[in-house]
Amino acid sequence: MHLKAPRALLAAAATATLLASGSASADVRYDFTALSSFVFNSEMFSGSFSVVLPDFVTENTTVPVGSLLSCTVTVSTGAPATCRDQELPFTIVPGNTTASFGAQTDVNTIGIYF
């Protein structure tokens, strides 16, 4: 299930490091922190993830959990939780998604859109 977090804080930083070869492409590091006040099945989620991609996001991109540098998720109930694939949509429409934070608990498999 994917939900839109109505009162959410999303901090995102992208740092580009140009390759020494002088090539036009660059490695880009994305760091996301997600804090949500949206309650779903009695759980609220917060967390963060970091990933390095070979260039800036120019199309809808799904980042598999195994490709993340790090990922943490905390659930308001204290339930154990794991990260899922993260989504970085490119086509941004006002009021719609800029990132989807994926998490899973025994109660929820969720993608919270920010």
N, C-alpha and C positions, 0 to 999 in steps of 0.2 A: 504494500500500500504506500502511496506517495501522498504526502500532506504538504500544504503550504503553511508555514509558520507565520501567523499574523503579527506577532510581536517578537521579532527575533533580531539578534545582533549578529552580524556576520562581518568578521574582520578578515580581509584578504590582502595578502602582500605577494607581489610577483617580483622576483629579482632576476634580471637577465645577466648572464655571463657570456660574453662573446667568445667564441672559440678562437684559440690562438692562431688557427690557420687563416684567419681573415675572411672566412666564409660568411655569407649573409645570414646563415641560420645561427641560432643561439640556444643554449640550454636555458630553460626558464624554471625557476623553483616557485611553486605555489604553496602557501601556508594558509590554511583556513581554520578559523575558530568559530564554532557554532554554539550559541546559547539560545535555547528556545523555551518559551513559556506555554507552548502548546501541549495540552494533555491529551494523550491517546491511550485508551485502555488503562487509565490510572497511572501512566508513566510520562515523565518529561525527560527529554534528552539534552545532553550537552556533550561536546567533544571537539576534537581537532584532527586534522590530517595534513601531511606534507607530501609533496610529490615533485619530482623533477621530470619535465617533459622536454623533448628535443627542440621545441620551438613554442611560440605563443599559440594559444588555443584559437583555431580559425574554423573549427567545425565542432559539432556536438561530439564530446569525448567522454567515454566511460573509462575510468581508471580501475583496473582490477586490484583487489586488496593486496595481492602479492607484489604489485608494482609501487606501492606506497612506501615512502621512507619511514613514516610513522603514522599511527592512527590510535586515538583513544576515544572511548565513549563512556559516559557516566549516566546512570539512570537515577531519577529522583527517588525511586523505591529502594535503591541499593542492590537491585537484582544484577546478576552477572550479565554482561553485554559484550558483543563483539562488533567490529566494524565490517561493513559490506563494501561492495564496489562503490566508488564515488563518481558522481556525474558532474561534468562541466559543460553545460549547454552554451553554444556560441550565439545562437539567435536569441537575443535578449529583447523582450517586449516589456515596456513599462508595466509594473504590477505582476510580472511573471518571474520565472526562475533565473537565477544567476549561478546557483550551485545546488546540488542535492547531497545532503549528508546521509549516508546509508549506515544503518545500525540494526542489530538483531538481539532480541532477548527471547526468553521462553514464551512471552506473551505477544510480542510484536516483531514483525519483519517490516522495517519502515525506511522510507526515504523522505527526509524532511527537506522540502524545497525552500530556499531562501532567495 
